[in-house]
Amino acid sequence: MSGLILVTGGCGYVGCRLVPALLDQGWRVRVLDAQFFGDLVPRRSVPERLDVRKADIRDENAVAAALQGVDTVIHLAAMSNDPSAELDPELTRAINLDATVRLIRRAKAEGVARFVNASTATVYGVRAEPDVDEATPHRPISLYGRFKSETDLFLSAESGRGFAGVNLRAATVCGWSPRMRLDLTVNIFAAQAVAAGRLRVHGGQQRRPNVVIEDLVRAYLLLANADAELVCGQSFNVCASNHTVLELAEIVAASAAPACEIVIEPVQDARSYHVSARKIAEQLNFSCHYDVSDGAKQVAQAIGSGRLADPAAAIHSNIRHLLETGVAVRRAPHDARLVAARGP
């Protein structure tokens, strides 16, 4: 590819791995990011094809300027994951819903041909089905899930006639990134195993899908490059495997610190679902190359080698960092049951 691609949120956990991969493919890459967590995008190659802009997607003028000449958008910018979204519901709505809808409309009006949206498997909520696929109705139980569901469905409805919108509904991500996150299940377990020699498992029987960051990056590259007719208006799950939380802990322990202890504590997060990735395999010939143990080993090695110098630092936890820097304000807890009752 040689076109210009805009990556919103390109300085984040996934973006810091995706942007170099896009440059390696030959794209010219423009990043738009508020840089709540700084700018750690690697500059190791072709800096002349990388344009990093510090701006918030709520800034309509900055968005309009960033979209000039763009062929493709990969939209990653968000208050990311359920706990972070619940921290400041007003901020979450402004970024994850209002600004995202405006971005989609503006991109379409500016003639952007491809819009790849970072959706999430969280849109499905708590499910008893043995395999949740893309046709499963959304039933989000969190604010994050609800706003992701609404923008996911909005993009699909806006797609067509030269505007190919596609949603990537990702499982929980794990593995190493320059903008490291240690508030994701497998990454948390790996850090606990190495640093404390003990894994704390809440509940344990909840089923969770996971994907290693390299495979998620591969999926974004695929959707950015695929023929428009194959992806226009479509949504795709991406998931390497489904395990209970206790199974994840056991895999991480075996991979990162075999001698560590696993301690079971009362459940704090009831989300449970088993995601099918058949559609992306059958329609786009995509399969994951990595599994949970690979992601755990990456995190453990980063800590053990000193590449991740201070695992306890607030920067590696979205909530702690957003509160410490004053980006987010802790507000009254949101009642997830009302979200579920209203529906997407």
C-alpha positions in Angstrom: 0.0 0.0 0.0 1.1 3.6 -0.6 -2.0 5.6 0.5 -2.5 7.8 3.5 -4.1 6.1 6.5 -5.3 7.9 9.7 -5.0 6.0 12.9 -6.9 7.6 15.8 -5.5 6.5 19.1 -2.3 5.5 17.4 -0.2 6.2 20.5 -2.1 3.6 22.6 -1.4 0.0 23.5 -2.5 -1.4 20.2 -1.6 1.6 18.1 2.1 1.4 19.1 2.3 -2.0 17.5 -0.1 -1.3 14.6 1.6 1.9 13.3 5.0 0.4 12.7 3.3 -2.6 10.9 1.4 -0.2 8.6 4.7 1.6 7.8 6.3 -1.7 7.0 3.5 -2.3 4.5 4.3 0.9 2.8 1.4 3.1 4.1 1.9 6.8 4.9 0.5 7.0 8.4 -1.0 9.9 10.2 -1.7 9.5 13.9 -4.3 11.5 15.8 -4.1 11.0 19.6 -4.7 13.1 22.7 -1.7 11.4 24.2 -3.2 10.9 27.6 -0.5 8.2 28.0 2.2 10.0 26.1 3.7 9.3 22.6 5.7 6.0 22.5 5.1 5.2 18.8 8.4 3.7 17.5 10.3 5.9 15.1 12.8 3.2 14.0 12.0 3.4 10.3 10.7 5.7 7.5 10.0 8.7 9.7 9.2 10.7 6.6 6.0 8.6 6.2 4.8 9.1 9.8 2.9 12.2 11.0 2.0 12.1 14.7 -0.4 14.8 15.8 -1.3 15.5 19.4 -5.1 16.3 19.3 -8.3 15.0 20.8 -11.0 13.4 18.5 -13.5 15.7 20.3 -11.8 18.6 18.6 -13.7 18.9 15.3 -11.2 21.2 13.7 -8.3 18.8 14.4 -10.3 15.9 13.0 -11.2 17.8 9.9 -7.5 18.7 9.3 -6.4 15.1 10.0 -8.8 13.6 7.5 -7.5 15.7 4.6 -6.1 13.4 1.8 -6.9 10.2 3.8 -7.9 7.0 2.1 -8.4 4.8 5.1 -9.2 5.3 8.8 -8.5 2.9 11.6 -10.3 4.2 14.6 -8.8 3.0 17.9 -9.3 6.1 20.1 -11.5 5.4 23.1 -11.8 5.3 26.8 -10.8 1.7 26.7 -12.4 -1.2 28.5 -15.3 -1.5 31.0 -13.6 -0.3 34.2 -12.1 2.8 32.5 -15.3 3.7 30.9 -17.3 3.5 34.1 -14.7 5.8 35.8 -16.1 9.0 34.1 -19.3 8.3 32.1 -19.5 11.8 30.8 -16.0 11.7 29.3 -16.7 8.2 28.0 -19.8 9.2 26.2 -18.1 12.3 24.7 -15.2 10.2 23.3 -16.6 6.7 22.6 -20.0 7.7 21.3 -20.4 11.4 20.3 -17.0 12.0 18.9 -16.9 8.6 17.1 -20.3 9.2 15.4 -19.0 12.6 14.2 -15.8 11.1 13.0 -17.6 8.5 11.0 -19.9 11.1 9.4 -17.0 13.4 8.6 -14.9 10.6 7.1 -17.7 9.6 4.9 -18.3 13.2 3.8 -14.6 13.7 3.1 -14.6 10.7 0.7 -12.7 8.2 2.9 -13.0 4.9 1.2 -12.4 2.5 4.2 -13.2 2.9 7.9 -12.0 0.2 10.2 -13.6 0.5 13.6 -12.2 -1.0 16.8 -15.3 -2.6 18.2 -15.2 -5.3 20.9 -16.6 -8.7 21.9 -18.0 -6.9 25.0 -21.0 -5.9 22.9 -22.3 -9.4 23.4 -22.6 -9.2 27.2 -23.1 -12.2 29.4 -24.1 -15.1 27.2 -24.8 -18.8 27.7 -24.5 -19.7 24.0 -21.6 -22.1 23.3 -20.4 -19.9 20.4 -21.2 -16.2 20.1 -20.9 -15.2 16.5 -21.4 -11.9 14.6 -25.1 -12.5 14.1 -25.7 -12.7 17.9 -27.8 -9.7 19.0 -25.9 -7.2 21.1 -26.7 -7.3 24.8 -24.1 -5.1 26.5 -24.0 -4.9 30.3 -21.6 -2.0 30.6 -21.3 1.6 29.5 -18.2 0.7 27.4 -20.1 -2.1 25.7 -23.2 0.0 25.1 -21.3 2.8 23.4 -19.2 0.4 21.4 -22.4 -1.4 20.3 -24.1 1.9 19.2 -21.1 3.0 17.1 -20.6 -0.5 15.7 -24.2 -0.6 14.5 -24.0 3.0 13.3 -21.0 2.4 11.1 -22.6 -0.7 9.5 -25.7 1.4 8.7 -23.6 4.2 7.2 -21.6 1.8 5.0 -22.1 1.5 1.2 -21.8 3.5 -2.0 -18.0 4.0 -1.8 -17.7 4.0 2.0 -16.7 0.6 3.3 -17.1 0.5 7.0 -16.1 -2.6 8.9 -16.0 -3.5 12.6 -13.4 -5.6 14.3 -14.9 -7.1 17.5 -11.7 -8.0 19.4 -11.4 -10.4 22.3 -9.4 -9.2 25.3 -5.8 -8.4 24.1 -2.6 -9.5 25.7 1.1 -9.2 25.0 3.8 -6.6 25.0 3.6 -3.1 23.6 5.8 0.1 24.0 2.7 1.6 25.6 2.3 -1.3 28.0 -1.0 -2.1 29.8 -1.0 -4.2 32.9 -4.7 -3.9 33.5 -5.8 -6.6 31.0 -6.4 -10.1 32.3 -3.5 -12.1 30.9 -1.1 -9.2 31.3 -2.2 -8.7 34.9 -1.6 -12.4 35.6 1.8 -12.4 34.0 2.9 -9.3 36.0 1.6 -10.8 39.2 3.3 -14.1 38.5 6.7 -12.5 37.9 6.6 -9.7 40.5 4.7 -11.3 43.4 4.8 -15.1 42.7 1.1 -15.2 43.3 -1.9 -15.0 41.0 -5.2 -13.7 42.3 -8.2 -15.1 40.4 -11.7 -13.5 41.0 -14.2 -16.3 40.6 -12.5 -18.3 37.9 -15.4 -19.9 36.0 -16.2 -16.9 33.8 -15.4 -17.7 30.1 -13.2 -15.1 28.3 -11.9 -14.9 24.8 -8.4 -13.6 24.2 -6.1 -12.5 21.4 -2.4 -11.8 21.3 -1.5 -8.3 20.1 0.4 -9.5 17.1 -2.6 -11.3 15.8 -4.9 -8.3 16.4 -2.5 -6.1 14.4 -2.6 -8.7 11.6 -6.4 -8.5 11.6 -6.4 -4.7 11.3 -3.9 -4.9 8.4 -6.1 -7.4 6.7 -9.3 -5.3 7.1 -7.4 -2.2 5.8 -6.3 -4.0 2.7 -9.1 -6.5 1.9 -11.3 -6.0 -1.2 -14.1 -3.5 -0.3 -16.9 -5.9 -1.3 -15.7 -8.5 1.2 -15.8 -6.1 4.2 -18.2 -3.3 3.5 -20.9 -3.2 6.3 -19.5 -6.3 7.9 -18.3 -7.1 11.4 -15.7 -9.7 12.3 -14.8 -11.3 15.6 -11.1 -11.9 16.2 -10.2 -14.4 18.9 -7.4 -16.9 19.4 -9.0 -19.0 22.2 -11.7 -19.1 24.9 -10.8 -20.1 28.4 -12.2 -19.7 31.9 -10.4 -17.1 34.0 -8.9 -19.9 36.1 -7.6 -21.7 33.0 -6.0 -18.4 31.9 -4.3 -18.2 35.3 -3.0 -21.7 35.0 -1.7 -21.1 31.4 0.0 -17.9 32.5 1.6 -19.6 35.6 2.9 -22.5 33.5 4.3 -20.0 30.9 5.7 -17.2 33.1 6.4 -18.6 36.6 5.6 -22.3 37.2 6.2 -22.0 40.9 3.7 -19.2 41.6 0.6 -19.8 43.7 -2.9 -19.3 42.4 -5.4 -17.8 44.9 -9.1 -17.9 44.3 -11.1 -14.8 45.5 -14.8 -13.7 45.2 -15.9 -12.8 41.7 -15.8 -9.1 40.8 -16.5 -9.2 37.1 -19.3 -11.5 35.9 -18.8 -11.1 32.1 -18.8 -14.5 30.5 -19.0 -15.5 26.8 -17.4 -17.8 24.3 -16.6 -16.1 21.0 -16.5 -17.8 17.6 -14.0 -16.6 15.0 -15.3 -18.8 12.2 -16.5 -15.9 10.0 -13.1 -14.2 9.7 -11.5 -17.6 9.0 -14.0 -18.6 6.4 -14.5 -15.3 4.6 -11.1 -13.7 4.9 -8.9 -16.8 5.5 -7.6 -15.3 8.8 -6.4 -17.4 11.7 -4.4 -16.5 14.8 -0.7 -17.5 15.0 -0.3 -16.9 18.7 -1.9 -18.1 21.9 -2.3 -16.9 25.5 1.0 -18.4 26.6 2.9 -16.4 24.0 1.3 -13.1 25.3 2.2 -14.1 28.9 5.8 -14.9 28.0 6.2 -11.5 26.2 5.0 -9.7 29.4 7.1 -11.8 31.7 10.2 -11.3 29.5 9.7 -7.6 29.3 9.6 -7.4 33.1 12.4 -9.8 33.7 14.7 -8.1 31.2 14.1 -4.6 32.6 12.5 -3.4 29.3 9.4 -2.8 31.4 11.3 -1.1 34.2 8.5 -0.4 36.8 5.5 -2.7 36.5 3.9 -1.0 39.4 3.8 2.4 37.8 0.4 4.1 37.3 1.1 4.6 33.6 0.5 0.9 33.0 -3.1 1.1 34.5 -5.6 3.2 32.6 -7.7 4.1 35.6 -4.8 4.9 37.9 -3.1 7.1 35.3 -6.3 8.9 34.2 -7.1 9.8 37.8 -3.6 10.8 38.7 -3.2 13.1 35.7 -6.7 14.6 36.1 -7.9 13.5 32.7 -10.9 11.7 34.2 -12.9 12.5 37.3 -14.3 9.6 39.4 -18.1 10.0 39.3 -21.0 8.1 40.9 -20.9 4.4 39.9 -22.9 3.7 36.7 -25.8 1.1 37.0 -25.0 -1.5 34.4 -28.4 -3.1 34.8 -30.0 0.1 33.3 -27.7 -0.2 30.3 -28.7 -3.8 29.8 -32.4 -2.9 30.2 -32.3 -0.1 27.6 -30.4 -2.2 25.1 -28.1 -0.9 22.4 
